[in-house]
Amino acid sequence: MTLLTLRSELGPTEFWPGSHTRKGQQNCVEDTGSVAPLTPAGSAVLFDYRIVHRGLANVSMQVNDTCCSVVKF
């Protein structure tokens, strides 16, 4: 959950949709099709943890506070 409005300079999480599949893994290697959602404060970003993801650099002077919870089934 984002505790503040997430802007690109705050270092959002970058995802490679479909990377949890064999075909998607090739797209990740070729660095095509990544997305980094910019969300308003209080938003939740839900994703399959098998999807390749990473946190981008926070290049602002503002602290990027987040709340993270992992649920396994």
FITORZA-550755 format. One record per atom (N, C-alpha, C, CB): x, z, y; atom name. Coordinates in steps of 0.1 Angstrom, whole numbers, padded with zeros to 4 digits. Glycine has a CB too. Layout:
BEGIN
r X = X, Z = Z, Y = Y, a = CA;
...
// end
This chain:
BEGIN
r X = 0008, Z = 0000, Y = -0012, a = N;
r X = 0000, Z = 0000, Y = 0000, a = CA;
r X = 0009, Z = 0000, Y = 0012, a = C;
r X = -0010, Z = 0012, Y = 0000, a = CB;
r X = 0006, Z = -0009, Y = 0021, a = N;
r X = 0014, Z = -0009, Y = 0034, a = CA;
r X = 0008, Z = 0001, Y = 0043, a = C;
r X = 0013, Z = -0023, Y = 0040, a = CB;
r X = 0017, Z = 0009, Y = 0049, a = N;
r X = 0013, Z = 0020, Y = 0058, a = CA;
r X = 0013, Z = 0015, Y = 0073, a = C;
r X = 0022, Z = 0032, Y = 0057, a = CB;
r X = 0018, Z = 0003, Y = 0075, a = N;
r X = 0018, Z = -0003, Y = 0088, a = CA;
r X = 0016, Z = -0018, Y = 0086, a = C;
r X = 0031, Z = 0000, Y = 0096, a = CB;
r X = 0013, Z = -0025, Y = 0097, a = N;
r X = 0011, Z = -0040, Y = 0096, a = CA;
r X = 0024, Z = -0046, Y = 0092, a = C;
r X = 0005, Z = -0046, Y = 0109, a = CB;
r X = 0025, Z = -0054, Y = 0081, a = N;
r X = 0037, Z = -0059, Y = 0076, a = CA;
r X = 0040, Z = -0073, Y = 0083, a = C;
r X = 0036, Z = -0061, Y = 0061, a = CB;
r X = 0051, Z = -0074, Y = 0090, a = N;
r X = 0055, Z = -0086, Y = 0096, a = CA;
r X = 0068, Z = -0091, Y = 0089, a = C;
r X = 0058, Z = -0084, Y = 0112, a = CB;
r X = 0071, Z = -0103, Y = 0091, a = N;
r X = 0083, Z = -0109, Y = 0083, a = CA;
r X = 0096, Z = -0102, Y = 0086, a = C;
r X = 0084, Z = -0124, Y = 0087, a = CB;
r X = 0098, Z = -0097, Y = 0098, a = N;
r X = 0110, Z = -0090, Y = 0102, a = CA;
r X = 0111, Z = -0076, Y = 0095, a = C;
r X = 0112, Z = -0089, Y = 0117, a = CB;
r X = 0100, Z = -0071, Y = 0090, a = N;
r X = 0100, Z = -0058, Y = 0083, a = CA;
r X = 0104, Z = -0059, Y = 0069, a = C;
r X = 0087, Z = -0051, Y = 0085, a = CB;
r X = 0106, Z = -0071, Y = 0063, a = N;
r X = 0111, Z = -0072, Y = 0050, a = CA;
r X = 0100, Z = -0070, Y = 0039, a = C;
r X = 0122, Z = -0062, Y = 0047, a = CB;
r X = 0090, Z = -0079, Y = 0039, a = N;
r X = 0080, Z = -0078, Y = 0029, a = CA;
r X = 0085, Z = -0081, Y = 0015, a = C;
r X = 0068, Z = -0088, Y = 0033, a = CB;
r X = 0077, Z = -0078, Y = 0005, a = N;
r X = 0080, Z = -0082, Y = -0009, a = CA;
r X = 0078, Z = -0097, Y = -0011, a = C;
r X = 0072, Z = -0073, Y = -0019, a = CB;
r X = 0087, Z = -0103, Y = -0017, a = N;
r X = 0087, Z = -0118, Y = -0020, a = CA;
r X = 0083, Z = -0119, Y = -0035, a = C;
r X = 0100, Z = -0125, Y = -0016, a = CB;
r X = 0074, Z = -0128, Y = -0038, a = N;
r X = 0069, Z = -0130, Y = -0051, a = CA;
r X = 0071, Z = -0145, Y = -0055, a = C;
r X = 0055, Z = -0126, Y = -0053, a = CB;
r X = 0073, Z = -0148, Y = -0068, a = N;
r X = 0073, Z = -0161, Y = -0074, a = CA;
r X = 0061, Z = -0162, Y = -0083, a = C;
r X = 0087, Z = -0164, Y = -0081, a = CB;
r X = 0050, Z = -0167, Y = -0078, a = N;
r X = 0038, Z = -0168, Y = -0086, a = CA;
r X = 0040, Z = -0176, Y = -0099, a = C;
r X = 0026, Z = -0174, Y = -0078, a = CB;
r X = 0035, Z = -0171, Y = -0110, a = N;
r X = 0036, Z = -0178, Y = -0123, a = CA;
r X = 0050, Z = -0175, Y = -0129, a = C;
r X = 0035, Z = -0192, Y = -0121, a = CB;
r X = 0059, Z = -0168, Y = -0123, a = N;
r X = 0072, Z = -0166, Y = -0129, a = CA;
r X = 0072, Z = -0158, Y = -0142, a = C;
r X = 0081, Z = -0159, Y = -0119, a = CB;
r X = 0061, Z = -0152, Y = -0145, a = N;
r X = 0060, Z = -0144, Y = -0158, a = CA;
r X = 0058, Z = -0154, Y = -0170, a = C;
r X = 0048, Z = -0134, Y = -0157, a = CB;
r X = 0056, Z = -0167, Y = -0167, a = N;
r X = 0055, Z = -0177, Y = -0178, a = CA;
r X = 0069, Z = -0184, Y = -0179, a = C;
r X = 0044, Z = -0187, Y = -0175, a = CB;
r X = 0071, Z = -0191, Y = -0191, a = N;
r X = 0083, Z = -0198, Y = -0193, a = CA;
r X = 0085, Z = -0209, Y = -0182, a = C;
r X = 0084, Z = -0204, Y = -0207, a = CB;
r X = 0075, Z = -0217, Y = -0179, a = N;
r X = 0075, Z = -0227, Y = -0169, a = CA;
r X = 0078, Z = -0221, Y = -0156, a = C;
r X = 0062, Z = -0235, Y = -0169, a = CB;
r X = 0072, Z = -0210, Y = -0153, a = N;
r X = 0074, Z = -0204, Y = -0140, a = CA;
r X = 0088, Z = -0199, Y = -0138, a = C;
r X = 0064, Z = -0192, Y = -0138, a = CB;
r X = 0095, Z = -0195, Y = -0149, a = N;
r X = 0109, Z = -0190, Y = -0148, a = CA;
r X = 0118, Z = -0201, Y = -0142, a = C;
r X = 0114, Z = -0185, Y = -0161, a = CB;
r X = 0115, Z = -0213, Y = -0146, a = N;
r X = 0123, Z = -0225, Y = -0141, a = CA;
r X = 0121, Z = -0226, Y = -0126, a = C;
r X = 0120, Z = -0238, Y = -0148, a = CB;
r X = 0109, Z = -0225, Y = -0121, a = N;
r X = 0106, Z = -0226, Y = -0107, a = CA;
r X = 0114, Z = -0215, Y = -0099, a = C;
r X = 0091, Z = -0224, Y = -0104, a = CB;
r X = 0115, Z = -0203, Y = -0105, a = N;
r X = 0122, Z = -0192, Y = -0099, a = CA;
r X = 0137, Z = -0196, Y = -0098, a = C;
r X = 0120, Z = -0179, Y = -0107, a = CB;
r X = 0143, Z = -0201, Y = -0108, a = N;
r X = 0157, Z = -0205, Y = -0108, a = CA;
r X = 0159, Z = -0216, Y = -0097, a = C;
r X = 0161, Z = -0211, Y = -0122, a = CB;
r X = 0150, Z = -0225, Y = -0096, a = N;
r X = 0151, Z = -0236, Y = -0086, a = CA;
r X = 0147, Z = -0231, Y = -0072, a = C;
r X = 0142, Z = -0248, Y = -0090, a = CB;
r X = 0142, Z = -0218, Y = -0071, a = N;
r X = 0138, Z = -0212, Y = -0058, a = CA;
r X = 0127, Z = -0220, Y = -0051, a = C;
r X = 0150, Z = -0211, Y = -0049, a = CB;
r X = 0117, Z = -0224, Y = -0059, a = N;
r X = 0105, Z = -0231, Y = -0053, a = CA;
r X = 0093, Z = -0222, Y = -0054, a = C;
r X = 0103, Z = -0244, Y = -0060, a = CB;
r X = 0085, Z = -0223, Y = -0044, a = N;
r X = 0072, Z = -0217, Y = -0045, a = CA;
r X = 0071, Z = -0202, Y = -0043, a = C;
r X = 0066, Z = -0220, Y = -0057, a = CB;
r X = 0080, Z = -0195, Y = -0036, a = N;
r X = 0079, Z = -0181, Y = -0034, a = CA;
r X = 0070, Z = -0178, Y = -0023, a = C;
r X = 0093, Z = -0174, Y = -0032, a = CB;
r X = 0063, Z = -0166, Y = -0023, a = N;
r X = 0055, Z = -0162, Y = -0012, a = CA;
r X = 0058, Z = -0148, Y = -0008, a = C;
r X = 0040, Z = -0163, Y = -0016, a = CB;
r X = 0056, Z = -0144, Y = 0004, a = N;
r X = 0058, Z = -0131, Y = 0009, a = CA;
r X = 0046, Z = -0127, Y = 0018, a = C;
r X = 0072, Z = -0129, Y = 0017, a = CB;
r X = 0036, Z = -0121, Y = 0012, a = N;
r X = 0024, Z = -0118, Y = 0020, a = CA;
r X = 0026, Z = -0109, Y = 0031, a = C;
r X = 0013, Z = -0113, Y = 0011, a = CB;
r X = 0021, Z = -0112, Y = 0043, a = N;
r X = 0021, Z = -0104, Y = 0054, a = CA;
r X = 0007, Z = -0097, Y = 0055, a = C;
r X = 0025, Z = -0112, Y = 0068, a = CB;
r X = 0007, Z = -0084, Y = 0055, a = N;
r X = -0006, Z = -0077, Y = 0053, a = CA;
r X = -0008, Z = -0067, Y = 0064, a = C;
r X = -0007, Z = -0070, Y = 0039, a = CB;
r X = -0021, Z = -0065, Y = 0068, a = N;
r X = -0024, Z = -0054, Y = 0078, a = CA;
r X = -0022, Z = -0040, Y = 0072, a = C;
r X = -0038, Z = -0056, Y = 0083, a = CB;
r X = -0020, Z = -0031, Y = 0080, a = N;
r X = -0019, Z = -0017, Y = 0076, a = CA;
r X = -0031, Z = -0013, Y = 0067, a = C;
r X = -0018, Z = -0007, Y = 0088, a = CB;
r X = -0028, Z = -0006, Y = 0056, a = N;
r X = -0038, Z = -0001, Y = 0047, a = CA;
r X = -0041, Z = -0010, Y = 0036, a = C;
r X = -0050, Z = 0002, Y = 0055, a = CB;
r X = -0035, Z = -0022, Y = 0036, a = N;
r X = -0038, Z = -0032, Y = 0025, a = CA;
r X = -0030, Z = -0028, Y = 0012, a = C;
r X = -0034, Z = -0046, Y = 0030, a = CB;
r X = -0036, Z = -0032, Y = 0001, a = N;
r X = -0030, Z = -0031, Y = -0012, a = CA;
r X = -0026, Z = -0044, Y = -0017, a = C;
r X = -0039, Z = -0023, Y = -0022, a = CB;
r X = -0014, Z = -0045, Y = -0022, a = N;
r X = -0009, Z = -0058, Y = -0029, a = CA;
r X = -0008, Z = -0055, Y = -0043, a = C;
r X = 0004, Z = -0063, Y = -0022, a = CB;
r X = -0017, Z = -0061, Y = -0051, a = N;
r X = -0017, Z = -0059, Y = -0066, a = CA;
r X = -0011, Z = -0071, Y = -0073, a = C;
r X = -0031, Z = -0056, Y = -0071, a = CB;
r X = -0002, Z = -0069, Y = -0082, a = N;
r X = 0005, Z = -0080, Y = -0090, a = CA;
r X = 0009, Z = -0075, Y = -0103, a = C;
r X = 0017, Z = -0085, Y = -0082, a = CB;
r X = 0011, Z = -0085, Y = -0112, a = N;
r X = 0016, Z = -0082, Y = -0126, a = CA;
r X = 0031, Z = -0079, Y = -0124, a = C;
r X = 0013, Z = -0094, Y = -0135, a = CB;
r X = 0035, Z = -0068, Y = -0129, a = N;
r X = 0049, Z = -0064, Y = -0127, a = CA;
r X = 0059, Z = -0073, Y = -0134, a = C;
r X = 0051, Z = -0050, Y = -0132, a = CB;
r X = 0055, Z = -0082, Y = -0143, a = N;
r X = 0064, Z = -0092, Y = -0149, a = CA;
r X = 0067, Z = -0103, Y = -0140, a = C;
r X = 0057, Z = -0097, Y = -0162, a = CB;
r X = 0060, Z = -0105, Y = -0129, a = N;
r X = 0063, Z = -0115, Y = -0119, a = CA;
r X = 0076, Z = -0112, Y = -0112, a = C;
r X = 0051, Z = -0117, Y = -0109, a = CB;
r X = 0084, Z = -0122, Y = -0111, a = N;
r X = 0097, Z = -0119, Y = -0104, a = CA;
r X = 0094, Z = -0116, Y = -0089, a = C;
r X = 0106, Z = -0132, Y = -0105, a = CB;
r X = 0099, Z = -0105, Y = -0084, a = N;
r X = 0097, Z = -0101, Y = -0070, a = CA;
r X = 0109, Z = -0094, Y = -0065, a = C;
r X = 0085, Z = -0092, Y = -0069, a = CB;
r X = 0110, Z = -0093, Y = -0052, a = N;
r X = 0121, Z = -0086, Y = -0046, a = CA;
r X = 0117, Z = -0082, Y = -0031, a = C;
r X = 0134, Z = -0095, Y = -0045, a = CB;
r X = 0123, Z = -0072, Y = -0026, a = N;
r X = 0121, Z = -0068, Y = -0012, a = CA;
r X = 0131, Z = -0076, Y = -0003, a = C;
r X = 0123, Z = -0053, Y = -0010, a = CB;
r X = 0125, Z = -0082, Y = 0007, a = N;
r X = 0134, Z = -0089, Y = 0017, a = CA;
r X = 0140, Z = -0079, Y = 0027, a = C;
r X = 0126, Z = -0100, Y = 0024, a = CB;
r X = 0150, Z = -0083, Y = 0034, a = N;
r X = 0157, Z = -0074, Y = 0043, a = CA;
r X = 0148, Z = -0071, Y = 0055, a = C;
r X = 0170, Z = -0081, Y = 0048, a = CB;
r X = 0149, Z = -0058, Y = 0059, a = N;
r X = 0142, Z = -0054, Y = 0071, a = CA;
r X = 0152, Z = -0056, Y = 0083, a = C;
r X = 0138, Z = -0038, Y = 0070, a = CB;
r X = 0150, Z = -0066, Y = 0091, a = N;
r X = 0159, Z = -0069, Y = 0102, a = CA;
r X = 0154, Z = -0063, Y = 0115, a = C;
r X = 0161, Z = -0084, Y = 0103, a = CB;
r X = 0144, Z = -0055, Y = 0115, a = N;
r X = 0139, Z = -0049, Y = 0127, a = CA;
r X = 0145, Z = -0035, Y = 0128, a = C;
r X = 0123, Z = -0048, Y = 0127, a = CB;
r X = 0142, Z = -0028, Y = 0139, a = N;
r X = 0146, Z = -0015, Y = 0142, a = CA;
r X = 0136, Z = -0005, Y = 0137, a = C;
r X = 0149, Z = -0012, Y = 0157, a = CB;
r X = 0124, Z = -0010, Y = 0131, a = N;
r X = 0113, Z = -0001, Y = 0127, a = CA;
r X = 0115, Z = 0002, Y = 0112, a = C;
r X = 0100, Z = -0008, Y = 0130, a = CB;
r X = 0112, Z = 0014, Y = 0108, a = N;
r X = 0112, Z = 0018, Y = 0094, a = CA;
r X = 0100, Z = 0012, Y = 0087, a = C;
r X = 0112, Z = 0034, Y = 0093, a = CB;
r X = 0101, Z = 0006, Y = 0075, a = N;
r X = 0090, Z = 0000, Y = 0068, a = CA;
r X = 0086, Z = 0010, Y = 0057, a = C;
r X = 0095, Z = -0013, Y = 0061, a = CB;
r X = 0076, Z = 0018, Y = 0061, a = N;
r X = 0070, Z = 0028, Y = 0051, a = CA;
r X = 0060, Z = 0022, Y = 0042, a = C;
r X = 0063, Z = 0040, Y = 0059, a = CB;
r X = 0062, Z = 0024, Y = 0029, a = N;
r X = 0052, Z = 0019, Y = 0019, a = CA;
r X = 0049, Z = 0030, Y = 0009, a = C;
r X = 0058, Z = 0006, Y = 0012, a = CB;
r X = 0039, Z = 0028, Y = 0002, a = N;
r X = 0034, Z = 0037, Y = -0009, a = CA;
r X = 0033, Z = 0028, Y = -0021, a = C;
r X = 0021, Z = 0044, Y = -0005, a = CB;
r X = 0040, Z = 0032, Y = -0032, a = N;
r X = 0040, Z = 0023, Y = -0044, a = CA;
r X = 0035, Z = 0031, Y = -0056, a = C;
r X = 0054, Z = 0017, Y = -0046, a = CB;
r X = 0027, Z = 0025, Y = -0064, a = N;
r X = 0022, Z = 0031, Y = -0076, a = CA;
r X = 0022, Z = 0021, Y = -0088, a = C;
r X = 0008, Z = 0037, Y = -0074, a = CB;
r X = 0027, Z = 0024, Y = -0099, a = N;
r X = 0027, Z = 0015, Y = -0111, a = CA;
r X = 0018, Z = 0021, Y = -0121, a = C;
r X = 0042, Z = 0014, Y = -0117, a = CB;
r X = 0009, Z = 0012, Y = -0126, a = N;
r X = -0001, Z = 0015, Y = -0136, a = CA;
r X = 0002, Z = 0006, Y = -0148, a = C;
r X = -0016, Z = 0014, Y = -0131, a = CB;
r X = 0004, Z = 0012, Y = -0160, a = N;
r X = 0007, Z = 0005, Y = -0172, a = CA;
r X = -0005, Z = 0006, Y = -0182, a = C;
r X = 0020, Z = 0009, Y = -0179, a = CB;
r X = -0009, Z = -0005, Y = -0188, a = N;
r X = -0020, Z = -0005, Y = -0197, a = CA;
r X = -0014, Z = -0008, Y = -0211, a = C;
r X = -0030, Z = -0015, Y = -0194, a = CB;
// end
